[in-house]
Amino acid sequence: MARYVGIDPSTKTGLVILDEEGSVIESEEVTKEGVDPQRMSSLIDYIVSKIQPGDRVGIEGFSFASKGQGVDFQYGLGWALRIALFKKGIHYIEPAPTQVKKFATGKGTADKTEVALGLFKRYGYENKSDNVRDAFTVAQIVRGYFNQEKLVSHQREVIGAMKNPVTKKSKK
């Protein structure tokens, strides 16, 4: 049975795992206590421990327009997660933040309220955390990447613009 994992890396990381039908197996906002780099390491270890062999994984791409105190942590965590997945041979796709918004709403510039409404209308999904909602959308993008049967046109556009999964093999 295929599982689809969505990760939205942040100080409060969204993690959602879906089954083949798109039903939620697990949905959580992950935080860890401590001082960095121990806190970041614990967060990475926990997230990677949730991924099983054969899972199809997506991690939200970097938001290069972000500003503020947590941005350095977010970028560091994002790269560290990618390295951890790479070292374990776990392939993943990276939808950009605008692609996540577009997949959920049809509009790449949607705000968080529009994303929440889009997810509720399309999937009946609700969560109080923006990070978990983004992770849910990333998991749905991964699911759509591998099975495009039930996608609407703007979702197909997002999938069509996706790059191939990042793999352990590099081109020389």
C-alpha positions in Angstrom: 0.0 0.0 0.0 1.5 3.3 -1.1 1.8 6.1 1.4 2.3 9.8 0.5 4.2 12.0 2.9 4.1 15.8 2.9 6.6 17.9 4.9 6.5 21.6 5.5 9.8 22.4 7.3 9.7 25.1 9.9 10.2 25.6 13.6 6.8 24.0 13.8 7.1 21.5 11.0 4.0 20.2 9.4 4.0 16.4 8.7 1.1 14.6 7.0 1.0 11.0 5.8 -1.8 9.9 3.4 -2.9 6.5 2.2 -3.5 5.5 -1.4 -7.0 7.0 -1.3 -5.8 10.3 0.2 -7.1 9.6 3.7 -5.0 10.9 6.5 -3.0 8.3 8.4 -1.0 10.8 10.4 -1.2 14.6 10.7 0.9 16.6 13.2 2.8 19.8 13.9 6.2 18.7 15.1 8.3 20.8 17.5 11.2 19.8 19.6 12.7 21.4 22.7 16.3 22.2 23.3 19.1 24.4 21.9 20.2 24.2 18.3 21.7 22.2 16.8 20.3 19.6 19.2 16.7 20.8 18.6 17.1 20.7 14.8 18.7 17.3 14.9 15.9 15.9 17.1 13.3 17.3 14.6 15.1 15.8 11.6 15.5 12.4 13.3 11.8 12.3 14.3 10.5 13.2 10.8 12.8 10.8 9.0 11.8 8.0 11.5 8.2 8.4 10.3 9.1 7.6 6.7 8.8 3.9 5.7 10.4 2.1 2.8 8.4 2.7 -0.3 6.8 6.0 0.9 6.5 8.7 -1.7 7.7 12.0 -0.2 7.4 15.7 -0.8 9.0 18.6 1.0 7.8 22.1 0.4 10.4 24.2 -1.5 12.1 27.2 0.0 10.3 30.5 0.3 13.0 32.8 -0.9 10.8 35.9 -0.2 10.6 35.0 3.5 12.0 37.4 6.1 12.2 37.4 9.8 13.8 35.7 12.8 13.0 32.1 11.9 14.2 32.2 8.3 17.7 31.0 9.1 16.3 28.0 11.1 13.8 27.3 8.3 16.5 27.2 5.6 18.9 25.2 7.8 16.2 22.7 8.6 15.1 22.5 5.0 18.6 21.6 3.8 19.3 19.3 6.7 16.1 17.3 6.0 17.0 17.1 2.3 20.5 15.8 3.2 19.0 13.2 5.7 16.5 12.0 3.0 19.3 11.9 0.4 21.6 9.8 2.7 18.8 7.3 3.3 18.2 7.1 -0.5 14.7 8.5 -0.1 13.5 10.2 -3.3 11.4 13.3 -2.9 9.7 16.1 -4.9 9.9 19.7 -4.0 6.8 21.8 -4.9 7.4 25.5 -4.6 5.3 27.5 -2.1 3.4 29.1 -5.1 2.7 25.6 -6.4 1.4 24.5 -3.0 -1.0 27.4 -3.0 -2.1 26.9 -6.6 -2.7 23.2 -6.0 -5.0 24.0 -3.0 -6.8 27.0 -4.5 -6.1 27.5 -8.2 -4.2 30.6 -7.4 -0.4 30.7 -6.6 -0.7 33.9 -4.6 -3.5 32.7 -2.3 -3.3 33.7 1.3 -3.5 31.2 4.2 -7.3 31.7 4.6 -7.9 30.9 1.0 -5.7 27.8 1.2 -7.7 26.6 4.3 -10.9 27.2 2.5 -9.7 25.5 -0.7 -8.6 22.4 1.2 -11.9 22.2 3.0 -13.9 22.5 -0.2 -11.9 20.0 -2.1 -11.0 17.5 0.5 -13.1 18.3 3.6 -9.7 18.8 5.4 -9.3 21.1 8.4 -6.4 21.8 10.6 -5.6 24.9 12.8 -2.0 24.9 11.8 -0.8 26.6 8.5 2.2 24.2 8.5 0.0 21.1 8.7 -2.3 22.4 6.0 0.7 23.0 3.8 2.1 19.5 4.5 -1.4 18.1 3.7 -1.3 19.9 0.3 2.3 18.7 -0.3 1.2 15.1 0.4 -1.7 15.5 -2.0 0.7 16.9 -4.6 2.9 13.8 -4.2 -0.2 11.6 -4.5 -1.3 13.5 -7.6 2.2 13.3 -9.1 2.0 9.5 -9.1 -1.8 9.2 -9.8 -3.4 12.0 -11.8 -6.8 10.5 -12.2 -8.8 12.8 -9.9 -7.1 16.1 -10.4 -8.7 19.3 -11.6 -7.1 21.4 -14.3 -5.1 23.7 -12.0 -3.8 20.7 -10.1 -2.7 19.1 -13.4 -0.8 22.3 -14.2 1.1 22.1 -11.0 2.0 18.5 -11.5 3.0 19.2 -15.1 5.4 21.9 -13.9 7.0 19.6 -11.3 10.6 18.4 -11.8 11.5 14.8 -11.5 12.0 13.6 -7.9 15.4 14.3 -6.4 17.3 11.1 -6.3 20.4 9.7 -4.7 22.1 9.3 -8.1 23.7 12.4 -9.5 24.4 13.1 -13.1 28.0 13.3 -14.1 
